[in-house]
Amino acid sequence: MKNLIGALAWGLLPWCLFALPVRADTVGTVGAWTIEKFEQPHTCDAAVPVSDNVQLAIAVLGPQLKLIFSSPDFHLSPATYPVAISIDGSKNVTVNALGEGGVYAVAIVRGLGMPLRSASTLAVTIGNKTYTFDVRQADAAMDAASKCAGMLPYVETFAHPPQAIAGAGEWKLVDDLPGVDHCSLRRNGEQVDTMLMRNKDGRLVLFAGRADWAFPTIREKVSVQFDDLPAREMDASVFDNLIIVLLDDPSMEQTLLHAKHLHWQTPQGDLRADLDGVSQALDELHACDLKKAAASH
């Protein structure tokens, strides 16, 4: 799952994608793009003129970038919807979008974002209808929206990739995620990607993520099983492409330290992940968090 939605995989946003504040201030223009800043911190967008009653915007939502297609003609129940995207007349690529109310939202992963930055047109097919937008100067508009939100330009978010950890197998360390003041761990997997970080109280937060997920924000029950130990039912938050649980029982953290495998049972399916090397990775996470804390004083 190499293309897990980059920044989204590392932070819990305190607000919902579909609950953007109503009031926005125009802070600039880039060609035909209008740069808007919303009341919420780290929330800006770049919008192009409406096409057939549909508005396209590139939204910076905390550390995330999303393509937002909105229209008063859309009336969506919270769910995952397939949409097809074509850039400069290329073959349609079907992706999952979050839909709710009058909005479809698509994560701007690198495979979409980089072609978009140099594109002239973007076409999206929703249902049986195709909408086409003039997206020239998308690169400058994306970067202007990121600057407005206090985030790094899009290309710079890939300039410092996750770092290998000696003795920790496939685990990687992320120490510079925009908008997040803690370090994080990730390990890509065949069925699901695994992420770990500590919250402000020092408790471990466990994430399961996939690039092809796009779920409404909900709470649900999942079970987590380490190796052959009994499975434990837990409360989980589902957010876009993540399932998130808090390991608030210290015994679970100790179990995790010695585990080789993780089995998730979720409404999204049964998923297995490798954990080999997690103890060494957690040592590196601790050292990284201490370094960040010292640097902030």
C-alpha positions as CSV (number, residue, x, y, z in Angstrom):
1,M,0.0,0.0,0.0
2,K,2.8,2.4,-1.0
3,N,0.5,5.4,-1.8
4,L,-1.3,5.7,1.5
5,I,-2.6,9.2,1.6
6,G,0.5,11.0,2.8
7,A,-0.2,13.5,5.5
8,L,-3.7,12.2,6.3
9,A,-2.2,9.1,7.7
10,W,-0.5,11.0,10.5
11,G,-3.0,13.3,12.1
12,L,-6.5,13.4,13.6
13,L,-8.2,16.5,12.4
14,P,-10.3,18.3,15.0
15,W,-13.0,19.1,12.5
16,C,-14.9,17.3,9.8
17,L,-14.1,17.7,6.1
18,F,-17.8,18.5,5.4
19,A,-18.2,20.9,8.3
20,L,-16.0,23.7,6.8
21,P,-16.9,27.1,8.3
22,V,-19.2,29.2,6.2
23,R,-17.3,32.4,6.2
24,A,-14.2,32.7,4.0
25,D,-12.0,35.7,3.2
26,T,-10.4,36.1,-0.2
27,V,-6.7,36.5,0.3
28,G,-5.4,36.6,-3.2
29,T,-5.7,35.3,-6.8
30,V,-3.5,33.1,-9.0
31,G,-4.6,33.4,-12.6
32,A,-8.2,32.3,-12.6
33,W,-7.8,30.7,-9.1
34,T,-9.2,32.5,-6.0
35,I,-7.4,31.8,-2.8
36,E,-9.7,31.7,0.3
37,K,-8.9,31.5,4.0
38,F,-11.5,30.0,6.3
39,E,-12.0,30.6,10.0
40,Q,-10.5,27.3,11.1
41,P,-6.7,27.2,11.4
42,H,-4.8,25.5,8.6
43,T,-7.8,25.7,6.3
44,C,-7.5,27.4,3.0
45,D,-8.5,26.6,-0.6
46,A,-7.9,27.6,-4.2
47,A,-11.1,27.7,-6.3
48,V,-11.6,27.9,-10.1
49,P,-14.7,29.2,-11.8
50,V,-17.8,27.1,-11.7
51,S,-18.4,24.5,-14.5
52,D,-22.0,23.6,-15.1
53,N,-23.0,24.5,-11.6
54,V,-20.1,22.6,-10.0
55,Q,-17.3,24.3,-8.1
56,L,-13.8,22.8,-8.1
57,A,-11.4,23.7,-5.2
58,I,-8.1,22.5,-4.0
59,A,-8.5,22.5,-0.2
60,V,-5.8,22.5,2.4
61,L,-7.3,20.9,5.5
62,G,-4.7,20.8,8.2
63,P,-1.9,18.6,6.7
64,Q,-4.2,17.3,3.9
65,L,-4.9,18.4,0.4
66,K,-8.2,17.5,-1.3
67,L,-9.9,18.0,-4.5
68,I,-13.4,19.3,-3.6
69,F,-16.3,19.1,-6.1
70,S,-19.3,20.9,-4.7
71,S,-22.7,21.8,-6.1
72,P,-26.2,22.6,-4.9
73,D,-27.3,19.9,-7.3
74,F,-25.6,17.2,-5.3
75,H,-27.6,15.5,-2.5
76,L,-25.4,12.9,-1.0
77,S,-25.8,10.6,2.1
78,P,-22.5,10.2,3.9
79,A,-20.7,7.4,2.0
80,T,-17.9,6.4,-0.3
81,Y,-18.6,7.1,-4.0
82,P,-16.5,6.2,-7.1
83,V,-15.6,9.1,-9.4
84,A,-13.5,9.1,-12.6
85,I,-10.8,11.7,-13.1
86,S,-8.9,12.6,-16.3
87,I,-6.1,15.1,-16.7
88,D,-5.5,16.7,-20.1
89,G,-7.6,14.1,-21.8
90,S,-5.8,11.1,-20.4
91,K,-7.6,7.8,-19.7
92,N,-10.1,8.0,-16.8
93,V,-8.9,6.8,-13.5
94,T,-11.5,5.8,-11.0
95,V,-10.9,6.8,-7.4
96,N,-12.9,6.7,-4.2
97,A,-14.4,10.0,-3.0
98,L,-16.0,10.9,0.3
99,G,-19.4,12.3,-0.3
100,E,-21.8,14.1,1.9
101,G,-24.4,16.8,1.3
102,G,-23.3,18.8,-1.7
103,V,-19.6,17.7,-1.7
104,Y,-17.4,15.1,-3.2
105,A,-13.8,15.0,-1.8
106,V,-10.8,13.2,-3.3
107,A,-7.4,12.9,-1.7
108,I,-4.6,14.5,-3.7
109,V,-2.1,11.7,-3.5
110,R,1.2,12.2,-5.3
111,G,0.1,10.2,-8.3
112,L,-2.7,12.7,-8.8
113,G,-1.1,15.9,-7.4
114,M,2.1,15.9,-9.6
115,P,0.2,15.6,-13.0
116,L,-2.3,18.1,-11.8
117,R,0.4,20.7,-11.1
118,S,1.3,21.0,-14.8
119,A,-2.2,20.3,-16.3
120,S,-4.4,22.5,-18.4
121,T,-7.7,20.7,-17.9
122,L,-9.2,18.3,-15.3
123,A,-12.4,16.4,-16.1
124,V,-14.3,14.5,-13.4
125,T,-17.1,12.1,-14.2
126,I,-19.7,11.8,-11.5
127,G,-22.5,9.3,-12.3
128,N,-23.2,9.8,-16.0
129,K,-22.1,13.4,-16.2
130,T,-18.6,14.8,-16.9
131,Y,-17.5,18.3,-15.7
132,T,-14.4,19.9,-17.2
133,F,-12.3,22.6,-15.5
134,D,-9.5,24.9,-16.6
135,V,-6.7,24.2,-14.1
136,R,-3.8,26.1,-15.6
137,Q,-1.4,27.4,-12.9
138,A,-2.6,24.7,-10.5
139,D,0.9,24.4,-9.2
140,A,1.1,28.0,-8.1
141,A,-2.5,27.9,-6.8
142,M,-1.8,24.8,-4.7
143,D,1.3,26.4,-3.2
144,A,-0.5,29.7,-2.5
145,A,-3.3,27.8,-0.7
146,S,-0.7,25.8,1.3
147,K,1.1,29.0,2.3
148,C,-2.2,30.6,3.3
149,A,-2.7,27.6,5.6
150,G,0.8,27.7,7.1
151,M,1.8,24.5,5.4
152,L,4.8,23.5,3.1
153,P,4.4,23.7,-0.6
154,Y,3.1,20.5,-2.1
155,V,6.4,19.3,-3.6
156,E,8.4,20.0,-0.4
157,T,6.1,17.6,1.5
158,F,7.9,14.8,-0.4
159,A,11.4,16.2,0.1
160,H,12.0,14.5,3.4
161,P,10.6,10.9,3.1
162,P,10.1,8.5,6.0
163,Q,13.4,7.4,7.4
164,A,14.6,3.8,7.8
165,I,15.2,2.7,11.4
166,A,18.2,0.4,12.1
167,G,17.2,-3.0,13.3
168,A,13.4,-2.3,12.9
169,G,12.8,-4.1,9.6
170,E,10.3,-2.3,7.4
171,W,9.3,0.4,9.9
172,K,9.9,4.0,9.0
173,L,10.1,7.2,11.1
174,V,8.3,10.4,10.1
175,D,9.6,13.4,12.0
176,D,8.4,16.4,10.0
177,L,4.8,16.1,9.2
178,P,3.2,19.6,8.8
179,G,0.7,20.5,11.5
180,V,1.8,17.6,13.8
181,D,4.1,18.2,16.8
182,H,4.9,14.5,17.4
183,C,6.9,11.9,15.5
184,S,5.2,8.9,13.9
185,L,5.9,5.4,12.7
186,R,4.6,3.6,9.7
187,R,4.9,0.2,8.0
188,N,3.4,-0.5,4.6
189,G,1.7,-3.8,4.2
190,E,0.1,-6.0,1.6
191,Q,-3.4,-5.8,3.1
192,V,-3.2,-2.7,5.3
193,D,-0.6,-0.1,6.4
194,T,0.1,0.3,10.1
195,M,1.0,3.6,11.8
196,L,1.8,4.5,15.4
197,M,2.1,7.8,17.3
198,R,1.7,9.1,20.8
199,N,-1.0,11.6,21.8
200,K,-0.5,14.6,24.1
201,D,-1.0,12.3,27.1
202,G,1.7,9.9,26.0
203,R,-0.6,7.1,25.0
204,L,-0.1,5.2,21.8
205,V,-2.5,5.7,18.9
206,L,-2.7,2.8,16.4
207,F,-3.8,3.4,12.8
208,A,-4.8,1.1,10.0
209,G,-4.9,2.8,6.6
210,R,-5.3,2.0,2.9
211,A,-4.9,4.3,-0.1
212,D,-8.2,3.1,-1.6
213,W,-10.3,3.8,1.4
214,A,-12.6,6.9,1.7
215,F,-15.0,6.6,4.6
216,P,-17.3,9.2,6.3
217,T,-16.2,10.1,9.8
218,I,-17.9,7.6,12.2
219,R,-17.3,5.6,15.4
220,E,-17.5,1.8,15.3
221,K,-16.4,-1.3,17.1
222,V,-13.4,-3.3,15.9
223,S,-11.3,-6.1,17.4
224,V,-7.5,-6.1,17.6
225,Q,-5.5,-9.3,18.0
226,F,-1.8,-9.6,18.5
227,D,-0.3,-12.9,17.4
228,D,-2.3,-15.8,18.9
229,L,-3.5,-13.9,22.0
230,P,-7.3,-13.4,22.5
231,A,-8.8,-10.6,20.3
232,R,-9.9,-7.5,22.2
233,E,-12.9,-5.4,21.1
234,M,-12.2,-1.7,21.0
235,D,-13.8,1.6,20.1
236,A,-12.4,3.0,16.8
237,S,-12.7,6.2,15.0
238,V,-13.0,6.0,11.2
239,F,-11.7,9.0,9.3
240,D,-11.4,9.0,5.5
241,N,-8.7,6.3,4.9
242,L,-7.9,5.5,8.5
243,I,-9.2,3.3,11.3
244,I,-7.9,4.6,14.6
245,V,-7.8,3.1,18.1
246,L,-6.3,4.4,21.3
247,L,-4.2,1.9,23.3
248,D,-5.2,3.3,26.6
249,D,-4.5,0.1,28.5
250,P,-0.8,-0.1,29.3
251,S,-0.9,-3.9,29.0
252,M,-1.7,-3.5,25.3
253,E,1.4,-1.5,24.7
254,Q,3.5,-4.1,26.4
255,T,1.8,-6.8,24.3
256,L,2.5,-4.7,21.2
257,L,6.2,-4.5,22.0
258,H,6.6,-8.2,21.7
259,A,4.1,-8.9,18.9
260,K,5.0,-10.1,15.3
261,H,1.5,-9.9,13.7
262,L,-1.7,-7.8,14.1
263,H,-5.1,-9.0,13.0
264,W,-7.9,-6.4,12.6
265,Q,-11.6,-7.4,12.4
266,T,-13.5,-4.4,11.2
267,P,-16.7,-3.6,9.3
268,Q,-14.4,-2.9,6.4
269,G,-13.0,-6.4,6.4
270,D,-10.5,-8.7,8.2
271,L,-7.0,-7.3,7.7
272,R,-3.5,-8.6,8.7
273,A,-0.4,-6.6,9.3
274,D,3.2,-7.5,10.1
275,L,4.8,-5.9,13.2
276,D,8.3,-7.4,13.2
277,G,10.7,-4.8,14.5
278,V,8.1,-2.7,16.3
279,S,10.0,-2.7,19.6
280,Q,13.1,-1.1,18.0
281,A,10.8,1.3,16.1
282,L,9.1,2.4,19.3
283,D,12.5,3.2,20.9
284,E,13.2,5.4,17.9
285,L,9.8,7.1,18.2
286,H,10.5,7.9,21.9
287,A,13.9,9.4,21.0
288,C,12.4,11.4,18.2
289,D,9.6,12.8,20.4
290,L,12.1,13.8,23.1
291,K,14.2,15.6,20.5
292,K,11.1,17.5,19.2
293,A,10.1,18.4,22.7
294,A,13.5,19.8,23.5
295,A,13.6,21.8,20.3
296,S,10.3,23.4,21.1
297,H,11.6,25.0,24.3
